């Protein structure tokens, strides 16, 4: 397996394992899963190894050598083992992806940074040429969500 891919995945999360990869057109698709057998409940903090089900997440990442990158993450839903916990099931979390996001945090930050000082349409054209396919509406939502109002004096 390509060392470049291993390094790319390790920078996201050192606990990820590559289970396969393929190229489709100008896109590198990397299948990954977490190495650890368990996860921690976000409500009670108990460790659980009881996997209830699995699902896949398709997450866009920064391009590598002009190829777009998509991670196919095999994620797991665990049963909480604490009988007193209000949460019966929880999905494992990945630090490099915001909740319900479809791209890595580093890609999101790059899009926001590259969009500064441009209209959404100009940013879309620039970003779609080499970074990732994205709409101008998505760019606007990302910028708006991450905008911090200046402190009032």
Secondary structure as UniProt FT lines:
FT   HELIX           3..12
FT   TURN            14..15
FT   STRAND          16..24
FT   TURN            25..26
FT   STRAND          27..34
FT   STRAND          39..40
FT   TURN            42..44
FT   STRAND          47..48
FT   STRAND          51..64
FT   TURN            65..66
FT   STRAND          67..79
FT   TURN            83..84
FT   STRAND          89..91
FT   TURN            95..96
FT   TURN            99..100
FT   HELIX           105..115
FT   TURN            116..117
FT   HELIX           120..130
FT   HELIX           136..146
//
